[in-house]
Amino acid sequence: MAKFAIEEFYKGEMYLIFAVKEAITIGSLLLALEDAIIRENVSKGVYDGDCTDAFKEFTNQVCGMFDSELRSKLPKPIHLKLISTVLINKENVNTILSEEVLNEEHLVLTVTMRILGFDDGLFMLSIPKLIGEEFFCEVIEENDKQFKGTILVVDDSNTDLRIVRKLLSSEYKIVVTDNPNNALSILQKNHVDLVLMDIYMPGVDGITLCERIKRNAISNAVPIIICSSSPTQENVIKAIRAGAIDFLAKPFTRQRLIQKIDKHVKNNNVLLPCQ
């Protein structure tokens, strides 16, 4: 298993799990090592220094491959940096996977890699679920999972978006955007039960966005909670006048956030049942 750090705009880790025989064999060719001896050692389960070097070279190559593949597809550039590699066997698999990979929700992707001269190899890429959703710009959810409702979160801080998603995603379907200009479009295309937005955002602030949502015939019934790390009386008054149903001071606890949202989503769904 290879562990990568995601640098640049995205923060997190990625894990690549692959068959060690293919990895070492391919890596040995890349390093021009003695292939026959390495193949024999690998078949016997003997991993010497050359095998380790080949393993690391393969993971570095894969790191570069994913870096170049993802870079052109994502809204913001990324850089993958290899942190560590570890051989997984039946003795350590439970410890490694439970402590390093399965300590939070992960999205597991599989891909077949075709390399000339080798049998097709099946690789599994494990990405923390929240990171995966950022990569693919959509919520990744279980088909049979039941949610209390759908929350649109608008905040220019990716850190705050990640925090809110982590606090709410077990109970609510979360749609996020760090661009307030996209909020109205999202509301018109999706059923949303509540909007949670920051008050200070570049370009369009939360007060202005709240007013726009309330002027729109499609979205004016959706309740809005405005958040701020500067909960002044003036900000609260502005938010309520703009049409917000509630105001929430940052930082907030999960209990406080759920309490506020449950109250208004429940009230909203009594009046506007989901179709």
C-alpha positions as CSV (number, residue, x, y, z in Angstrom):
1,M,0.0,0.0,0.0
2,A,1.3,3.5,-0.9
3,K,0.2,6.5,1.0
4,F,0.2,9.9,-0.7
5,A,-0.2,13.4,0.7
6,I,-2.4,15.7,-1.3
7,E,-0.8,19.1,-1.5
8,E,-1.7,22.5,-3.1
9,F,-5.4,23.4,-2.6
10,Y,-6.7,20.0,-1.5
11,K,-5.7,18.7,1.9
12,G,-5.8,15.0,2.8
13,E,-4.3,11.6,1.9
14,M,-4.8,9.0,-0.8
15,Y,-4.0,5.3,-0.5
16,L,-3.1,3.1,-3.5
17,I,-3.4,-0.6,-2.9
18,F,-1.9,-3.0,-5.4
19,A,-0.4,-6.5,-5.9
20,V,3.1,-6.4,-4.7
21,K,4.5,-8.8,-7.4
22,E,3.4,-6.6,-10.3
23,A,4.6,-3.5,-8.5
24,I,8.1,-4.8,-7.8
25,T,8.4,-6.4,-11.3
26,I,7.5,-3.1,-13.1
27,G,9.6,-1.1,-10.7
28,S,12.6,-3.3,-11.3
29,L,12.3,-2.7,-15.1
30,L,12.1,1.0,-14.5
31,L,15.3,0.9,-12.5
32,A,17.0,-1.6,-14.9
33,L,17.6,-4.1,-12.1
34,E,18.2,-7.8,-12.6
35,D,14.6,-8.9,-13.4
36,A,15.0,-12.7,-13.2
37,I,16.4,-12.6,-9.7
38,I,13.8,-10.2,-8.4
39,R,11.0,-12.3,-9.9
40,E,12.4,-15.4,-8.1
41,N,12.7,-13.6,-4.8
42,V,9.2,-12.2,-5.1
43,S,7.7,-15.6,-5.9
44,K,9.4,-16.9,-2.7
45,G,8.2,-14.0,-0.6
46,V,11.7,-12.7,-0.1
47,Y,11.9,-8.9,-0.3
48,D,15.4,-7.7,-0.3
49,G,16.8,-4.2,-0.9
50,D,16.3,-4.3,-4.7
51,C,12.7,-5.3,-4.2
52,T,12.1,-2.4,-1.8
53,D,13.7,0.0,-4.3
54,A,11.6,-1.4,-7.1
55,F,8.5,-1.1,-5.0
56,K,9.2,2.6,-4.2
57,E,10.0,3.4,-7.8
58,F,6.7,1.9,-8.9
59,T,4.8,4.0,-6.4
60,N,6.6,7.1,-7.4
61,Q,5.7,6.4,-11.1
62,V,2.0,5.9,-10.1
63,C,2.1,9.0,-8.0
64,G,3.2,11.0,-11.1
65,M,0.6,9.3,-13.2
66,F,-2.3,10.2,-10.9
67,D,-0.9,13.7,-10.5
68,S,-0.9,14.3,-14.2
69,E,-4.3,12.5,-14.8
70,L,-6.2,14.4,-12.0
71,R,-4.5,17.8,-12.6
72,S,-6.4,18.4,-15.9
73,K,-9.7,17.2,-14.6
74,L,-10.0,19.2,-11.3
75,P,-11.2,22.8,-10.8
76,K,-7.9,23.5,-8.9
77,P,-4.5,22.0,-9.4
78,I,-3.1,19.3,-7.0
79,H,0.2,17.7,-6.3
80,L,0.6,14.2,-4.9
81,K,3.6,13.4,-2.7
82,L,4.5,9.9,-1.7
83,I,4.7,9.6,2.1
84,S,5.2,6.0,2.8
85,T,4.9,2.5,1.4
86,V,4.1,-0.7,3.3
87,L,3.7,-4.3,2.4
88,I,0.4,-5.7,3.6
89,N,0.2,-9.4,4.6
90,K,-2.3,-11.5,6.5
91,E,-0.5,-10.7,9.8
92,N,-0.7,-6.9,9.6
93,V,-3.6,-6.2,7.2
94,N,-6.2,-5.6,10.0
95,T,-3.9,-3.2,11.9
96,I,-2.9,-1.2,8.8
97,L,-6.3,-0.9,7.2
98,S,-8.1,-0.1,10.4
99,E,-5.7,2.5,11.7
100,E,-4.5,4.1,8.5
101,V,-7.3,3.7,6.0
102,L,-10.6,2.9,7.6
103,N,-10.6,5.5,10.4
104,E,-13.0,7.6,8.4
105,E,-15.4,7.1,5.5
106,H,-13.4,6.3,2.3
107,L,-14.3,6.0,-1.3
108,V,-12.7,3.0,-2.9
109,L,-12.1,3.2,-6.7
110,T,-10.8,0.4,-8.8
111,V,-9.0,0.7,-12.1
112,T,-7.4,-1.8,-14.5
113,M,-3.9,-0.8,-15.5
114,R,-2.7,-2.2,-18.8
115,I,1.1,-2.3,-19.2
116,L,2.7,-3.8,-22.2
117,G,4.2,-7.2,-21.5
118,F,2.3,-7.7,-18.3
119,D,-1.1,-9.2,-17.4
120,D,-3.7,-6.5,-16.7
121,G,-3.4,-5.4,-13.0
122,L,-6.4,-4.4,-10.9
123,F,-5.6,-1.5,-8.6
124,M,-7.7,0.0,-5.8
125,L,-7.4,3.7,-5.0
126,S,-8.8,4.7,-1.6
127,I,-9.7,8.3,-1.1
128,P,-11.3,9.9,2.0
129,K,-14.9,10.4,1.0
130,L,-15.0,14.1,1.5
131,I,-11.8,14.5,-0.6
132,G,-13.4,12.4,-3.3
133,E,-16.5,14.5,-3.4
134,E,-14.3,17.6,-3.8
135,F,-12.4,15.9,-6.7
136,F,-15.5,14.9,-8.6
137,C,-17.7,17.9,-7.6
138,E,-20.6,15.8,-6.5
139,V,-21.9,14.1,-3.4
140,I,-21.0,10.4,-3.3
141,E,-23.6,8.5,-1.3
142,E,-24.9,5.0,-0.7
143,N,-28.0,4.4,-2.9
144,D,-30.0,3.0,0.0
145,K,-29.0,5.6,2.6
146,Q,-31.9,7.7,4.0
147,F,-31.3,11.4,4.8
148,K,-33.3,13.8,6.8
149,G,-33.0,16.3,4.0
150,T,-30.6,18.2,1.7
151,I,-28.5,21.1,2.9
152,L,-26.7,23.5,0.6
153,V,-23.7,25.0,2.3
154,V,-22.1,28.1,0.8
155,D,-18.8,29.3,2.2
156,D,-15.6,30.5,0.6
157,S,-13.5,28.6,3.1
158,N,-12.9,25.0,2.0
159,T,-11.9,24.2,5.6
160,D,-15.2,25.3,6.9
161,L,-17.0,23.4,4.1
162,R,-15.2,20.3,5.1
163,I,-16.0,20.8,8.8
164,V,-19.7,21.2,8.1
165,R,-19.8,18.2,5.8
166,K,-18.2,16.1,8.4
167,L,-20.6,17.2,11.1
168,L,-23.7,16.7,9.0
169,S,-23.1,14.1,6.4
170,S,-24.3,11.2,8.6
171,E,-27.8,12.7,8.8
172,Y,-28.1,15.0,5.8
173,K,-27.2,15.0,2.1
174,I,-24.7,17.8,1.8
175,V,-24.2,19.9,-1.3
176,V,-21.4,22.5,-1.1
177,T,-20.0,25.4,-3.1
178,D,-17.2,27.8,-2.3
179,N,-18.6,30.2,-5.0
180,P,-21.7,32.2,-3.9
181,N,-22.5,32.9,-7.5
182,N,-23.3,29.2,-8.0
183,A,-25.9,29.0,-5.2
184,L,-29.0,30.1,-7.2
185,S,-28.1,27.7,-10.0
186,I,-27.8,24.8,-7.5
187,L,-31.1,25.7,-5.9
188,Q,-32.9,25.7,-9.3
189,K,-31.5,22.3,-10.3
190,N,-31.8,20.5,-7.0
191,H,-34.3,20.0,-4.2
192,V,-32.8,21.7,-1.2
193,D,-34.4,21.8,2.3
194,L,-32.1,24.5,3.8
195,V,-29.2,26.8,2.9
196,L,-26.4,27.3,5.4
197,M,-24.2,30.2,4.3
198,D,-21.3,32.4,5.6
199,I,-21.9,36.1,5.8
200,Y,-18.4,37.3,4.6
201,M,-17.6,36.0,1.1
202,P,-15.7,37.7,-1.7
203,G,-17.8,39.0,-4.6
204,V,-21.2,38.3,-3.2
205,D,-21.6,38.4,0.6
206,G,-24.1,36.3,2.5
207,I,-26.6,39.2,3.0
208,T,-26.7,39.9,-0.7
209,L,-27.0,36.2,-1.6
210,C,-29.8,35.8,0.9
211,E,-31.7,38.7,-0.7
212,R,-31.3,37.2,-4.2
213,I,-32.5,33.8,-3.0
214,K,-35.6,35.3,-1.4
215,R,-36.4,37.3,-4.6
216,N,-36.3,34.2,-6.7
217,A,-39.7,32.5,-7.2
218,I,-38.1,29.0,-7.2
219,S,-36.0,29.3,-4.1
220,N,-37.8,31.9,-1.9
221,A,-39.4,29.3,0.3
222,V,-36.1,27.6,1.3
223,P,-35.0,28.6,4.8
224,I,-31.6,30.2,5.2
225,I,-29.3,30.2,8.2
226,I,-26.5,32.7,8.0
227,C,-23.2,32.0,9.9
228,S,-20.5,34.4,11.0
229,S,-17.5,34.4,13.2
230,S,-18.4,38.0,14.0
231,P,-21.9,37.6,15.4
232,T,-22.6,41.3,16.0
233,Q,-26.1,42.7,16.6
234,E,-25.8,44.6,13.3
235,N,-25.0,41.4,11.4
236,V,-27.9,39.5,13.0
237,I,-30.3,42.3,12.1
238,K,-29.1,42.5,8.5
239,A,-29.4,38.7,8.1
240,I,-33.0,38.7,9.4
241,R,-34.0,41.6,7.3
242,A,-32.5,39.9,4.2
243,G,-34.8,36.9,4.8
244,A,-32.7,34.6,6.9
245,I,-34.6,32.4,9.3
246,D,-31.8,32.1,11.8
247,F,-28.3,33.2,12.6
248,L,-25.5,30.9,13.9
249,A,-22.2,32.0,15.4
250,K,-18.9,30.4,14.4
251,P,-17.4,28.2,15.6
252,F,-20.3,25.9,16.4
253,T,-20.6,22.5,17.9
254,R,-22.3,19.6,16.1
255,Q,-25.1,19.6,18.6
256,R,-25.8,23.3,18.1
257,L,-25.7,23.0,14.3
258,I,-27.9,19.9,14.2
259,Q,-30.3,21.5,16.6
260,K,-30.7,24.6,14.4
261,I,-31.0,22.7,11.2
262,D,-33.4,20.0,12.6
263,K,-35.8,22.8,13.7
264,H,-36.0,24.6,10.4
265,V,-35.9,21.6,8.1
266,K,-38.7,19.9,10.0
267,N,-40.8,23.1,9.9
268,N,-40.1,23.5,6.2
269,N,-41.0,20.0,5.3
270,V,-44.3,20.3,7.0
271,L,-45.2,23.1,4.6
272,L,-43.3,21.8,1.6
273,P,-43.1,18.0,1.6
274,C,-40.3,16.5,-0.5
275,Q,-41.5,15.2,-3.9
